[in-house]
């Protein structure tokens, strides 16, 4: 957790902050399997609301762990995948 001045105590704290929470590990697990669309993620993660999924995906994207790829089609299509930086976290999800 950050100190009052907003700085982190060590790099481990930064990493844990980036992937902490109830849903981020589940989202990352699904994306380590393969690139997925928003609807696929929502179906594969029971109990997550659209709002929470959207928020968590935005946070993971802001931390450059996942990549959002929009396609200009009708209906609109968006795919989410793991970035190279995100792939460095894969040992945490391996069997």
C-alpha positions in Angstrom: 0.0 0.0 0.0 1.2 3.5 -0.7 2.3 5.7 2.2 0.5 9.0 2.8 2.7 10.8 0.3 1.7 8.3 -2.4 5.0 6.5 -2.7 5.3 2.7 -2.3 7.7 1.1 0.1 9.2 -1.5 -2.3 8.7 -2.9 -5.8 6.7 -5.9 -4.5 4.1 -3.5 -3.1 3.7 -2.0 -6.6 3.3 -5.4 -8.2 0.8 -6.6 -5.7 -1.2 -3.3 -6.0 -1.4 -3.8 -9.8 -2.9 -7.3 -9.6 -4.7 -7.3 -6.3 -8.4 -7.7 -5.8 -11.1 -10.3 -6.2 -11.4 -10.3 -10.0 -8.0 -9.3 -11.5 -6.4 -12.7 -10.9 -9.4 -14.4 -12.5 -9.3 -12.1 -15.5 -5.6 -12.6 -15.9 -6.0 -16.4 -15.7 -8.5 -16.3 -18.6 -6.3 -14.0 -20.7 -3.3 -16.2 -20.1 -5.3 -19.0 -21.8 -6.0 -17.0 -24.9 -7.1 -13.6 -26.2 -10.8 -13.0 -25.3 -13.6 -10.7 -26.0 -15.5 -8.8 -23.3 -18.5 -11.0 -23.5 -16.4 -14.1 -23.3 -14.7 -12.8 -20.2 -18.1 -12.0 -18.6 -19.4 -15.5 -19.3 -16.2 -17.3 -18.1 -16.1 -15.4 -14.8 -19.4 -16.1 -13.0 -20.6 -13.4 -10.6 -18.7 -10.4 -12.1 -20.9 -7.5 -13.2 -20.3 -5.6 -16.5 -19.3 -2.5 -14.5 -16.7 -4.2 -12.4 -15.3 -6.1 -15.4 -15.0 -2.9 -17.3 -13.3 -1.1 -14.3 -10.8 -4.0 -13.7 -10.0 -4.2 -17.4 -9.3 -0.5 -17.5 -7.0 -0.7 -14.5 -5.1 -3.7 -16.0 -4.8 -1.8 -19.3 -3.6 1.4 -17.5 -0.9 -0.7 -15.8 0.1 -2.1 -19.2 -0.6 -5.7 -18.2 -3.2 -6.2 -20.8 -3.9 -4.7 -24.3 -7.3 -3.6 -25.6 -7.7 -4.0 -29.3 -10.8 -2.4 -30.8 -12.1 -3.4 -34.2 -14.2 -1.0 -36.2 -17.0 -3.4 -37.1 -20.8 -3.4 -36.7 -21.4 -4.5 -34.0 -18.3 -3.1 -32.3 -15.7 -5.8 -31.3 -13.0 -5.5 -28.7 -10.4 -8.1 -27.8 -8.2 -8.2 -24.7 -4.8 -9.9 -24.6 -1.7 -10.0 -22.4 1.1 -7.6 -23.1 4.8 -8.6 -23.1 5.0 -7.0 -19.6 2.0 -8.9 -18.5 3.6 -12.2 -19.7 6.3 -11.7 -17.1 3.6 -12.4 -14.5 2.8 -15.8 -16.1 4.8 -17.9 -13.6 2.3 -17.0 -11.0 -0.5 -18.6 -13.0 1.3 -21.7 -14.3 0.4 -25.1 -13.1 
